[in-house]
């Protein structure tokens, strides 16, 4: 205890003892409780808590003791004591109820821990509310995006049934049904991919990559798609280390999501620049692989860039921009890059286009290691 005090209710006198480490600021160790209580409050209690304690008197405390075995008072000590939290316990001393026992102890650490725990619980509660809200928005947007192609499929199927003898119309309707089906399948695959990542079900598999050849393959996959919109895709390579250990399938997925968006949101005749480079890494024997995709498309606002990695977020939805997309791809990109201890950055301006830069740390491999792995069939 910091202090122990016994008060004689008949005489109103008290005797007090302080612990050796606890200063009593000139408060007499003996005296009248009614005279010295205001002095104690003034000298020992912080200003913010003084008014609360001044409302208590010996008579009011005794009334409380008629119903309770003990009365607990809490306050913070004055600046001289460092504003520490204190607890005072009052109870009768002896069966005759002629004396009061007052004990004071320091509960600062306990109180601070309780406050910290309350903050943790409050923060967790707020996060739970946000997660629940995000889940509701997620399912709301997902159901909308699923209904759109589903309604189109049903509509085209109905039209096809009405014109079953018109071969040309049937071809058109079947093509539209196939396109809507592909969009729906792509959406569901993205949702499943995102769910696997969120639930830590994604396993990384690092193999030796001929990074230049893999990059060429990723770009080639989109040449026909770009040609349909009369777009130009350029590619440049600045490689210091031809072979690296990399999760090729997931890096490919990252690149595919970014370049497919570049093609979607770049107008006919636009230009998309793809670049891959390397710089020495922070760790010996490692390098940073830098993949950059730059377009001169419709661009994005600063406001949207704050939410670009949130599921189902789109700068312009399909109704306004007439571009189909789920808004999940960039969320997948962000999470996959983080799983590989990398980073992704985007710079964009409406009307000027966007530039995505992905940096992934990779362990450097040698050509001999690559040949050995190939000979082993891995």
NUSE-590816 format. One record per residue (C-alpha): residue in one letter; x, y, z. Coordinates in nm, 2 decimals. Layout:
% NUSE-590816
<site residuo="A" X="X" Y="Y" Z="Z"/>
...
END
This chain:
% NUSE-590816
<site residuo="X" X="0.00" Y="0.00" Z="0.00"/>
<site residuo="X" X="0.11" Y="0.36" Z="-0.06"/>
<site residuo="X" X="-0.06" Y="0.47" Z="0.26"/>
<site residuo="X" X="-0.27" Y="0.33" Z="0.55"/>
<site residuo="X" X="-0.49" Y="0.55" Z="0.77"/>
<site residuo="X" X="-0.70" Y="0.48" Z="1.08"/>
<site residuo="X" X="-0.96" Y="0.74" Z="1.18"/>
<site residuo="X" X="-1.14" Y="0.76" Z="1.51"/>
<site residuo="X" X="-1.50" Y="0.85" Z="1.44"/>
<site residuo="X" X="-1.56" Y="0.97" Z="1.79"/>
<site residuo="X" X="-1.28" Y="1.22" Z="1.81"/>
<site residuo="X" X="-1.24" Y="1.28" Z="1.43"/>
<site residuo="X" X="-0.86" Y="1.23" Z="1.46"/>
<site residuo="X" X="-0.65" Y="1.01" Z="1.23"/>
<site residuo="X" X="-0.32" Y="0.84" Z="1.22"/>
<site residuo="X" X="-0.15" Y="0.78" Z="0.89"/>
<site residuo="X" X="0.15" Y="0.60" Z="0.76"/>
<site residuo="X" X="0.30" Y="0.63" Z="0.41"/>
<site residuo="X" X="0.52" Y="0.37" Z="0.24"/>
<site residuo="X" X="0.89" Y="0.47" Z="0.22"/>
<site residuo="X" X="0.87" Y="0.54" Z="-0.15"/>
<site residuo="X" X="0.56" Y="0.75" Z="-0.13"/>
<site residuo="X" X="0.59" Y="1.12" Z="-0.05"/>
<site residuo="X" X="0.32" Y="1.28" Z="0.17"/>
<site residuo="X" X="0.39" Y="1.64" Z="0.06"/>
<site residuo="X" X="0.39" Y="1.78" Z="0.42"/>
<site residuo="X" X="0.06" Y="1.62" Z="0.52"/>
<site residuo="X" X="0.07" Y="1.56" Z="0.90"/>
<site residuo="X" X="0.08" Y="1.20" Z="1.00"/>
<site residuo="X" X="-0.17" Y="1.28" Z="1.28"/>
<site residuo="X" X="-0.45" Y="1.53" Z="1.30"/>
<site residuo="X" X="-0.81" Y="1.61" Z="1.23"/>
<site residuo="X" X="-0.96" Y="1.42" Z="0.94"/>
<site residuo="X" X="-1.21" Y="1.70" Z="0.86"/>
<site residuo="X" X="-0.93" Y="1.96" Z="0.85"/>
<site residuo="X" X="-0.67" Y="1.76" Z="0.66"/>
<site residuo="X" X="-0.89" Y="1.59" Z="0.40"/>
<site residuo="X" X="-0.93" Y="1.90" Z="0.19"/>
<site residuo="X" X="-0.55" Y="1.95" Z="0.22"/>
<site residuo="X" X="-0.49" Y="1.60" Z="0.10"/>
<site residuo="X" X="-0.72" Y="1.64" Z="-0.20"/>
<site residuo="X" X="-0.56" Y="1.97" Z="-0.29"/>
<site residuo="X" X="-0.20" Y="1.85" Z="-0.26"/>
<site residuo="X" X="-0.22" Y="1.49" Z="-0.37"/>
<site residuo="X" X="-0.51" Y="1.47" Z="-0.63"/>
<site residuo="X" X="-0.48" Y="1.60" Z="-0.98"/>
<site residuo="X" X="-0.69" Y="1.90" Z="-1.07"/>
<site residuo="X" X="-0.93" Y="1.72" Z="-1.30"/>
<site residuo="X" X="-1.03" Y="1.47" Z="-1.03"/>
<site residuo="X" X="-1.04" Y="1.72" Z="-0.73"/>
<site residuo="X" X="-1.41" Y="1.82" Z="-0.79"/>
<site residuo="X" X="-1.52" Y="1.46" Z="-0.78"/>
<site residuo="X" X="-1.35" Y="1.39" Z="-0.45"/>
<site residuo="X" X="-1.46" Y="1.72" Z="-0.29"/>
<site residuo="X" X="-1.82" Y="1.60" Z="-0.32"/>
<site residuo="X" X="-1.74" Y="1.33" Z="-0.07"/>
<site residuo="X" X="-1.75" Y="1.39" Z="0.30"/>
<site residuo="X" X="-1.70" Y="1.16" Z="0.60"/>
<site residuo="X" X="-2.07" Y="1.16" Z="0.66"/>
<site residuo="X" X="-2.16" Y="1.07" Z="0.30"/>
<site residuo="X" X="-1.90" Y="0.79" Z="0.31"/>
<site residuo="X" X="-2.05" Y="0.65" Z="0.63"/>
<site residuo="X" X="-2.39" Y="0.65" Z="0.47"/>
<site residuo="X" X="-2.25" Y="0.43" Z="0.19"/>
<site residuo="X" X="-2.09" Y="0.20" Z="0.45"/>
<site residuo="X" X="-2.44" Y="0.13" Z="0.59"/>
<site residuo="X" X="-2.51" Y="-0.06" Z="0.27"/>
<site residuo="X" X="-2.17" Y="-0.17" Z="0.16"/>
<site residuo="X" X="-1.88" Y="-0.34" Z="0.35"/>
<site residuo="X" X="-1.64" Y="-0.11" Z="0.17"/>
<site residuo="X" X="-1.63" Y="0.20" Z="-0.04"/>
<site residuo="X" X="-1.39" Y="0.24" Z="-0.33"/>
<site residuo="X" X="-1.27" Y="0.57" Z="-0.45"/>
<site residuo="X" X="-1.05" Y="0.62" Z="-0.76"/>
<site residuo="X" X="-0.85" Y="0.92" Z="-0.87"/>
<site residuo="X" X="-0.53" Y="1.03" Z="-1.04"/>
<site residuo="X" X="-0.25" Y="1.17" Z="-0.83"/>
<site residuo="X" X="-0.12" Y="1.52" Z="-0.89"/>
<site residuo="X" X="0.15" Y="1.62" Z="-1.13"/>
<site residuo="X" X="0.41" Y="1.59" Z="-0.86"/>
<site residuo="X" X="0.34" Y="1.22" Z="-0.85"/>
<site residuo="X" X="0.32" Y="1.18" Z="-1.23"/>
<site residuo="X" X="-0.06" Y="1.16" Z="-1.26"/>
<site residuo="X" X="-0.07" Y="0.80" Z="-1.15"/>
<site residuo="X" X="-0.40" Y="0.61" Z="-1.09"/>
<site residuo="X" X="-0.48" Y="0.54" Z="-0.73"/>
<site residuo="X" X="-0.74" Y="0.34" Z="-0.54"/>
<site residuo="X" X="-0.86" Y="0.42" Z="-0.19"/>
<site residuo="X" X="-1.06" Y="0.17" Z="0.01"/>
<site residuo="X" X="-1.27" Y="0.27" Z="0.31"/>
<site residuo="X" X="-1.41" Y="0.02" Z="0.56"/>
<site residuo="X" X="-1.48" Y="-0.01" Z="0.93"/>
<site residuo="X" X="-1.19" Y="-0.11" Z="1.15"/>
<site residuo="X" X="-1.33" Y="-0.33" Z="1.43"/>
<site residuo="X" X="-1.68" Y="-0.46" Z="1.50"/>
<site residuo="X" X="-1.79" Y="-0.16" Z="1.70"/>
<site residuo="X" X="-1.77" Y="0.06" Z="1.39"/>
<site residuo="X" X="-1.60" Y="0.34" Z="1.58"/>
<site residuo="X" X="-1.30" Y="0.36" Z="1.36"/>
<site residuo="X" X="-1.24" Y="0.38" Z="0.98"/>
<site residuo="X" X="-0.96" Y="0.20" Z="0.79"/>
<site residuo="X" X="-0.84" Y="0.38" Z="0.48"/>
<site residuo="X" X="-0.59" Y="0.22" Z="0.25"/>
<site residuo="X" X="-0.45" Y="0.37" Z="-0.07"/>
<site residuo="X" X="-0.26" Y="0.18" Z="-0.33"/>
<site residuo="X" X="-0.12" Y="0.24" Z="-0.68"/>
<site residuo="X" X="-0.32" Y="0.08" Z="-0.96"/>
<site residuo="X" X="-0.16" Y="0.27" Z="-1.25"/>
<site residuo="X" X="-0.01" Y="-0.03" Z="-1.44"/>
<site residuo="X" X="-0.33" Y="-0.23" Z="-1.39"/>
<site residuo="X" X="-0.55" Y="0.07" Z="-1.51"/>
<site residuo="X" X="-0.33" Y="0.14" Z="-1.81"/>
<site residuo="X" X="-0.35" Y="-0.23" Z="-1.91"/>
<site residuo="X" X="-0.73" Y="-0.23" Z="-1.87"/>
<site residuo="X" X="-0.75" Y="0.09" Z="-2.08"/>
<site residuo="X" X="-0.52" Y="-0.08" Z="-2.34"/>
<site residuo="X" X="-0.74" Y="-0.39" Z="-2.34"/>
<site residuo="X" X="-1.05" Y="-0.17" Z="-2.38"/>
<site residuo="X" X="-0.89" Y="0.00" Z="-2.68"/>
<site residuo="X" X="-0.80" Y="-0.33" Z="-2.83"/>
<site residuo="X" X="-1.16" Y="-0.46" Z="-2.79"/>
<site residuo="X" X="-1.29" Y="-0.13" Z="-2.93"/>
<site residuo="X" X="-1.06" Y="-0.15" Z="-3.23"/>
<site residuo="X" X="-1.15" Y="-0.51" Z="-3.28"/>
<site residuo="X" X="-1.52" Y="-0.42" Z="-3.27"/>
<site residuo="X" X="-1.47" Y="-0.15" Z="-3.52"/>
<site residuo="X" X="-1.28" Y="-0.38" Z="-3.75"/>
<site residuo="X" X="-1.56" Y="-0.64" Z="-3.72"/>
<site residuo="X" X="-1.81" Y="-0.37" Z="-3.81"/>
<site residuo="X" X="-1.60" Y="-0.26" Z="-4.11"/>
<site residuo="X" X="-1.55" Y="-0.63" Z="-4.21"/>
<site residuo="X" X="-1.92" Y="-0.69" Z="-4.19"/>
<site residuo="X" X="-2.00" Y="-0.38" Z="-4.39"/>
<site residuo="X" X="-1.74" Y="-0.48" Z="-4.64"/>
<site residuo="X" X="-1.88" Y="-0.83" Z="-4.67"/>
<site residuo="X" X="-2.23" Y="-0.69" Z="-4.72"/>
<site residuo="X" X="-2.10" Y="-0.45" Z="-4.99"/>
<site residuo="X" X="-1.90" Y="-0.73" Z="-5.15"/>
<site residuo="X" X="-2.20" Y="-0.97" Z="-5.18"/>
<site residuo="X" X="-2.42" Y="-0.68" Z="-5.30"/>
<site residuo="X" X="-2.18" Y="-0.59" Z="-5.58"/>
<site residuo="X" X="-2.10" Y="-0.95" Z="-5.66"/>
<site residuo="X" X="-2.47" Y="-1.04" Z="-5.69"/>
<site residuo="X" X="-2.52" Y="-0.74" Z="-5.92"/>
<site residuo="X" X="-2.22" Y="-0.84" Z="-6.14"/>
<site residuo="X" X="-2.34" Y="-1.20" Z="-6.15"/>
<site residuo="X" X="-2.70" Y="-1.10" Z="-6.24"/>
<site residuo="X" X="-2.58" Y="-0.88" Z="-6.53"/>
<site residuo="X" X="-2.43" Y="-1.16" Z="-6.75"/>
<site residuo="X" X="-2.69" Y="-1.41" Z="-6.63"/>
<site residuo="X" X="-2.98" Y="-1.18" Z="-6.74"/>
<site residuo="X" X="-2.80" Y="-1.13" Z="-7.07"/>
<site residuo="X" X="-2.76" Y="-1.51" Z="-7.12"/>
<site residuo="X" X="-3.13" Y="-1.56" Z="-7.04"/>
<site residuo="X" X="-3.23" Y="-1.28" Z="-7.27"/>
<site residuo="X" X="-3.02" Y="-1.40" Z="-7.56"/>
<site residuo="X" X="-3.14" Y="-1.76" Z="-7.50"/>
<site residuo="X" X="-3.50" Y="-1.64" Z="-7.52"/>
<site residuo="X" X="-3.43" Y="-1.45" Z="-7.84"/>
<site residuo="X" X="-3.26" Y="-1.75" Z="-7.99"/>
<site residuo="X" X="-3.57" Y="-1.97" Z="-7.91"/>
<site residuo="X" X="-3.79" Y="-1.72" Z="-8.10"/>
<site residuo="X" X="-3.56" Y="-1.72" Z="-8.41"/>
<site residuo="X" X="-3.45" Y="-2.08" Z="-8.42"/>
<site residuo="X" X="-3.49" Y="-2.09" Z="-8.80"/>
<site residuo="X" X="-3.28" Y="-1.77" Z="-8.85"/>
<site residuo="X" X="-2.92" Y="-1.90" Z="-8.88"/>
<site residuo="X" X="-2.76" Y="-1.56" Z="-8.88"/>
<site residuo="X" X="-2.94" Y="-1.44" Z="-8.57"/>
<site residuo="X" X="-2.88" Y="-1.77" Z="-8.39"/>
<site residuo="X" X="-2.50" Y="-1.73" Z="-8.46"/>
<site residuo="X" X="-2.51" Y="-1.37" Z="-8.32"/>
<site residuo="X" X="-2.71" Y="-1.48" Z="-8.01"/>
<site residuo="X" X="-2.49" Y="-1.78" Z="-7.94"/>
<site residuo="X" X="-2.18" Y="-1.57" Z="-7.97"/>
<site residuo="X" X="-2.32" Y="-1.32" Z="-7.72"/>
<site residuo="X" X="-2.42" Y="-1.61" Z="-7.49"/>
<site residuo="X" X="-2.07" Y="-1.75" Z="-7.51"/>
<site residuo="X" X="-1.92" Y="-1.41" Z="-7.43"/>
<site residuo="X" X="-2.15" Y="-1.35" Z="-7.13"/>
<site residuo="X" X="-2.07" Y="-1.70" Z="-7.01"/>
<site residuo="X" X="-1.70" Y="-1.63" Z="-7.03"/>
<site residuo="X" X="-1.74" Y="-1.31" Z="-6.84"/>
<site residuo="X" X="-1.94" Y="-1.50" Z="-6.57"/>
<site residuo="X" X="-1.68" Y="-1.77" Z="-6.55"/>
<site residuo="X" X="-1.40" Y="-1.51" Z="-6.52"/>
<site residuo="X" X="-1.59" Y="-1.34" Z="-6.24"/>
<site residuo="X" X="-1.64" Y="-1.66" Z="-6.05"/>
<site residuo="X" X="-1.28" Y="-1.76" Z="-6.10"/>
<site residuo="X" X="-1.16" Y="-1.42" Z="-5.97"/>
<site residuo="X" X="-1.39" Y="-1.46" Z="-5.66"/>
<site residuo="X" X="-1.25" Y="-1.81" Z="-5.59"/>
<site residuo="X" X="-0.89" Y="-1.69" Z="-5.63"/>
<site residuo="X" X="-0.95" Y="-1.39" Z="-5.40"/>
<site residuo="X" X="-1.12" Y="-1.62" Z="-5.14"/>
<site residuo="X" X="-0.82" Y="-1.86" Z="-5.15"/>
<site residuo="X" X="-0.58" Y="-1.58" Z="-5.10"/>
<site residuo="X" X="-0.78" Y="-1.42" Z="-4.82"/>
<site residuo="X" X="-0.81" Y="-1.76" Z="-4.64"/>
<site residuo="X" X="-0.43" Y="-1.83" Z="-4.67"/>
<site residuo="X" X="-0.50" Y="-2.12" Z="-4.90"/>
<site residuo="X" X="-0.26" Y="-2.00" Z="-5.18"/>
<site residuo="X" X="0.07" Y="-2.19" Z="-5.19"/>
<site residuo="X" X="0.37" Y="-2.03" Z="-5.35"/>
<site residuo="X" X="0.59" Y="-2.25" Z="-5.57"/>
<site residuo="X" X="0.92" Y="-2.11" Z="-5.67"/>
<site residuo="X" X="1.09" Y="-2.26" Z="-5.97"/>
<site residuo="X" X="1.38" Y="-2.14" Z="-6.20"/>
<site residuo="X" X="1.25" Y="-1.90" Z="-6.46"/>
<site residuo="X" X="1.40" Y="-1.78" Z="-6.78"/>
<site residuo="X" X="1.26" Y="-1.45" Z="-6.70"/>
<site residuo="X" X="1.30" Y="-1.30" Z="-7.04"/>
<site residuo="X" X="1.13" Y="-1.59" Z="-7.22"/>
<site residuo="X" X="0.85" Y="-1.60" Z="-6.97"/>
<site residuo="X" X="0.79" Y="-1.22" Z="-7.02"/>
<site residuo="X" X="0.78" Y="-1.27" Z="-7.39"/>
<site residuo="X" X="0.52" Y="-1.54" Z="-7.35"/>
<site residuo="X" X="0.30" Y="-1.32" Z="-7.12"/>
<site residuo="X" X="0.30" Y="-1.04" Z="-7.38"/>
<site residuo="X" X="0.23" Y="-1.26" Z="-7.68"/>
<site residuo="X" X="-0.09" Y="-1.39" Z="-7.52"/>
<site residuo="X" X="-0.24" Y="-1.04" Z="-7.56"/>
<site residuo="X" X="-0.13" Y="-0.94" Z="-7.91"/>
<site residuo="X" X="-0.44" Y="-1.07" Z="-8.08"/>
<site residuo="X" X="-0.67" Y="-0.90" Z="-7.82"/>
<site residuo="X" X="-0.48" Y="-0.57" Z="-7.87"/>
<site residuo="X" X="-0.49" Y="-0.61" Z="-8.25"/>
<site residuo="X" X="-0.87" Y="-0.63" Z="-8.23"/>
<site residuo="X" X="-0.87" Y="-0.27" Z="-8.09"/>
<site residuo="X" X="-0.59" Y="-0.16" Z="-8.32"/>
<site residuo="X" X="-0.37" Y="-0.11" Z="-8.02"/>
<site residuo="X" X="0.01" Y="-0.13" Z="-8.02"/>
<site residuo="X" X="0.19" Y="-0.33" Z="-7.75"/>
<site residuo="X" X="0.56" Y="-0.26" Z="-7.71"/>
<site residuo="X" X="0.80" Y="-0.46" Z="-7.49"/>
<site residuo="X" X="1.14" Y="-0.38" Z="-7.36"/>
<site residuo="X" X="1.38" Y="-0.58" Z="-7.14"/>
<site residuo="X" X="1.67" Y="-0.47" Z="-6.92"/>
<site residuo="X" X="1.78" Y="-0.79" Z="-6.75"/>
<site residuo="X" X="2.10" Y="-0.84" Z="-6.54"/>
<site residuo="X" X="2.02" Y="-1.19" Z="-6.44"/>
<site residuo="X" X="1.85" Y="-1.41" Z="-6.70"/>
<site residuo="X" X="1.75" Y="-1.68" Z="-6.45"/>
<site residuo="X" X="1.57" Y="-1.63" Z="-6.12"/>
<site residuo="X" X="1.37" Y="-1.83" Z="-5.88"/>
<site residuo="X" X="1.01" Y="-1.72" Z="-5.91"/>
<site residuo="X" X="0.65" Y="-1.84" Z="-5.87"/>
<site residuo="X" X="0.59" Y="-1.81" Z="-6.25"/>
<site residuo="X" X="0.22" Y="-1.89" Z="-6.25"/>
<site residuo="X" X="0.14" Y="-1.63" Z="-5.99"/>
<site residuo="X" X="0.36" Y="-1.36" Z="-6.15"/>
<site residuo="X" X="0.20" Y="-1.45" Z="-6.48"/>
<site residuo="X" X="-0.14" Y="-1.40" Z="-6.31"/>
<site residuo="X" X="-0.03" Y="-1.06" Z="-6.18"/>
<site residuo="X" X="0.09" Y="-0.95" Z="-6.53"/>
<site residuo="X" X="-0.23" Y="-1.08" Z="-6.70"/>
<site residuo="X" X="-0.46" Y="-0.89" Z="-6.46"/>
<site residuo="X" X="-0.26" Y="-0.56" Z="-6.52"/>
<site residuo="X" X="-0.22" Y="-0.58" Z="-6.90"/>
<site residuo="X" X="-0.58" Y="-0.70" Z="-6.95"/>
<site residuo="X" X="-0.70" Y="-0.39" Z="-6.77"/>
<site residuo="X" X="-0.47" Y="-0.18" Z="-6.98"/>
<site residuo="X" X="-0.62" Y="-0.32" Z="-7.30"/>
<site residuo="X" X="-0.98" Y="-0.29" Z="-7.16"/>
<site residuo="X" X="-0.94" Y="0.07" Z="-7.05"/>
<site residuo="X" X="-0.73" Y="0.20" Z="-7.35"/>
<site residuo="X" X="-0.92" Y="0.32" Z="-7.65"/>
<site residuo="X" X="-0.89" Y="0.19" Z="-8.00"/>
<site residuo="X" X="-0.55" Y="0.28" Z="-8.15"/>
<site residuo="X" X="-0.39" Y="0.33" Z="-7.81"/>
<site residuo="X" X="-0.04" Y="0.23" Z="-7.70"/>
<site residuo="X" X="0.06" Y="-0.01" Z="-7.42"/>
<site residuo="X" X="0.42" Y="-0.03" Z="-7.31"/>
<site residuo="X" X="0.54" Y="-0.34" Z="-7.12"/>
<site residuo="X" X="0.89" Y="-0.34" Z="-6.96"/>
<site residuo="X" X="1.08" Y="-0.57" Z="-6.74"/>
<site residuo="X" X="1.40" Y="-0.49" Z="-6.57"/>
<site residuo="X" X="1.62" Y="-0.59" Z="-6.27"/>
<site residuo="X" X="1.83" Y="-0.42" Z="-6.01"/>
<site residuo="X" X="2.05" Y="-0.58" Z="-5.74"/>
<site residuo="X" X="1.84" Y="-0.68" Z="-5.44"/>
<site residuo="X" X="1.89" Y="-0.59" Z="-5.07"/>
<site residuo="X" X="2.01" Y="-0.94" Z="-4.99"/>
<site residuo="X" X="2.32" Y="-1.10" Z="-5.14"/>
<site residuo="X" X="2.23" Y="-1.33" Z="-5.43"/>
<site residuo="X" X="1.89" Y="-1.16" Z="-5.48"/>
<site residuo="X" X="1.76" Y="-0.91" Z="-5.73"/>
<site residuo="X" X="1.44" Y="-0.71" Z="-5.77"/>
<site residuo="X" X="1.24" Y="-0.79" Z="-6.08"/>
<site residuo="X" X="1.05" Y="-0.48" Z="-6.19"/>
<site residuo="X" X="0.75" Y="-0.52" Z="-6.42"/>
<site residuo="X" X="0.60" Y="-0.20" Z="-6.56"/>
<site residuo="X" X="0.28" Y="-0.17" Z="-6.77"/>
<site residuo="X" X="0.21" Y="0.18" Z="-6.91"/>
<site residuo="X" X="-0.09" Y="0.28" Z="-7.12"/>
<site residuo="X" X="-0.24" Y="0.60" Z="-7.26"/>
<site residuo="X" X="-0.60" Y="0.50" Z="-7.17"/>
<site residuo="X" X="-0.88" Y="0.66" Z="-6.99"/>
<site residuo="X" X="-0.69" Y="0.69" Z="-6.66"/>
<site residuo="X" X="-0.81" Y="0.70" Z="-6.30"/>
<site residuo="X" X="-0.89" Y="0.98" Z="-6.05"/>
<site residuo="X" X="-0.70" Y="1.03" Z="-5.73"/>
<site residuo="X" X="-1.01" Y="0.95" Z="-5.53"/>
<site residuo="X" X="-1.05" Y="0.61" Z="-5.70"/>
<site residuo="X" X="-0.68" Y="0.53" Z="-5.66"/>
<site residuo="X" X="-0.74" Y="0.51" Z="-5.28"/>
<site residuo="X" X="-0.97" Y="0.22" Z="-5.33"/>
<site residuo="X" X="-0.83" Y="0.05" Z="-5.64"/>
<site residuo="X" X="-0.73" Y="-0.27" Z="-5.45"/>
<site residuo="X" X="-1.07" Y="-0.31" Z="-5.29"/>
<site residuo="X" X="-1.29" Y="-0.59" Z="-5.44"/>
<site residuo="X" X="-1.55" Y="-0.48" Z="-5.70"/>
<site residuo="X" X="-1.42" Y="-0.12" Z="-5.71"/>
<site residuo="X" X="-1.41" Y="0.03" Z="-6.05"/>
<site residuo="X" X="-1.35" Y="0.39" Z="-6.17"/>
<site residuo="X" X="-1.62" Y="0.35" Z="-6.43"/>
<site residuo="X" X="-1.87" Y="0.07" Z="-6.42"/>
<site residuo="X" X="-1.97" Y="-0.12" Z="-6.73"/>
<site residuo="X" X="-2.29" Y="0.09" Z="-6.77"/>
<site residuo="X" X="-2.09" Y="0.42" Z="-6.80"/>
<site residuo="X" X="-1.76" Y="0.31" Z="-6.97"/>
<site residuo="X" X="-1.91" Y="0.01" Z="-7.15"/>
<site residuo="X" X="-1.62" Y="-0.19" Z="-7.04"/>
<site residuo="X" X="-1.70" Y="-0.53" Z="-6.87"/>
<site residuo="X" X="-1.50" Y="-0.61" Z="-6.56"/>
<site residuo="X" X="-1.55" Y="-0.73" Z="-6.20"/>
<site residuo="X" X="-1.31" Y="-0.50" Z="-6.02"/>
<site residuo="X" X="-1.15" Y="-0.80" Z="-5.84"/>
<site residuo="X" X="-0.84" Y="-0.83" Z="-6.05"/>
<site residuo="X" X="-0.64" Y="-0.55" Z="-5.88"/>
<site residuo="X" X="-0.73" Y="-0.69" Z="-5.53"/>
<site residuo="X" X="-0.58" Y="-1.02" Z="-5.64"/>
<site residuo="X" X="-0.27" Y="-0.85" Z="-5.78"/>
<site residuo="X" X="-0.21" Y="-0.66" Z="-5.45"/>
<site residuo="X" X="-0.25" Y="-0.97" Z="-5.23"/>
<site residuo="X" X="-0.03" Y="-1.19" Z="-5.46"/>
<site residuo="X" X="0.25" Y="-0.93" Z="-5.47"/>
<site residuo="X" X="0.24" Y="-0.91" Z="-5.09"/>
<site residuo="X" X="0.26" Y="-1.28" Z="-5.06"/>
<site residuo="X" X="0.59" Y="-1.26" Z="-5.25"/>
<site residuo="X" X="0.72" Y="-0.98" Z="-5.03"/>
<site residuo="X" X="0.69" Y="-0.74" Z="-5.32"/>
<site residuo="X" X="0.52" Y="-0.41" Z="-5.39"/>
<site residuo="X" X="0.28" Y="-0.26" Z="-5.64"/>
<site residuo="X" X="0.25" Y="0.11" Z="-5.73"/>
<site residuo="X" X="0.01" Y="0.29" Z="-5.97"/>
<site residuo="X" X="0.04" Y="0.63" Z="-6.11"/>
<site residuo="X" X="-0.26" Y="0.76" Z="-6.31"/>
<site residuo="X" X="-0.44" Y="1.06" Z="-6.44"/>
<site residuo="X" X="-0.78" Y="1.08" Z="-6.60"/>
<site residuo="X" X="-0.73" Y="1.12" Z="-6.98"/>
<site residuo="X" X="-0.36" Y="1.05" Z="-6.97"/>
<site residuo="X" X="-0.35" Y="0.68" Z="-6.88"/>
<site residuo="X" X="-0.20" Y="0.47" Z="-6.61"/>
<site residuo="X" X="0.14" Y="0.32" Z="-6.51"/>
<site residuo="X" X="0.16" Y="0.01" Z="-6.29"/>
<site residuo="X" X="0.49" Y="-0.09" Z="-6.14"/>
<site residuo="X" X="0.53" Y="-0.43" Z="-5.97"/>
<site residuo="X" X="0.86" Y="-0.51" Z="-5.78"/>
<site residuo="X" X="0.92" Y="-0.87" Z="-5.67"/>
<site residuo="X" X="1.24" Y="-0.98" Z="-5.49"/>
<site residuo="X" X="1.38" Y="-1.30" Z="-5.65"/>
<site residuo="X" X="1.67" Y="-1.52" Z="-5.57"/>
<site residuo="X" X="1.92" Y="-1.53" Z="-5.86"/>
<site residuo="X" X="1.97" Y="-1.86" Z="-6.04"/>
<site residuo="X" X="2.25" Y="-1.97" Z="-6.28"/>
<site residuo="X" X="2.21" Y="-2.11" Z="-6.63"/>
<site residuo="X" X="2.37" Y="-2.44" Z="-6.50"/>
<site residuo="X" X="2.10" Y="-2.46" Z="-6.23"/>
<site residuo="X" X="1.84" Y="-2.41" Z="-6.50"/>
<site residuo="X" X="1.98" Y="-2.68" Z="-6.72"/>
<site residuo="X" X="2.01" Y="-2.92" Z="-6.42"/>
<site residuo="X" X="1.64" Y="-2.86" Z="-6.33"/>
<site residuo="X" X="1.53" Y="-2.91" Z="-6.69"/>
<site residuo="X" X="1.72" Y="-3.23" Z="-6.72"/>
<site residuo="X" X="1.55" Y="-3.36" Z="-6.40"/>
<site residuo="X" X="1.22" Y="-3.27" Z="-6.56"/>
<site residuo="X" X="1.13" Y="-3.00" Z="-6.31"/>
END
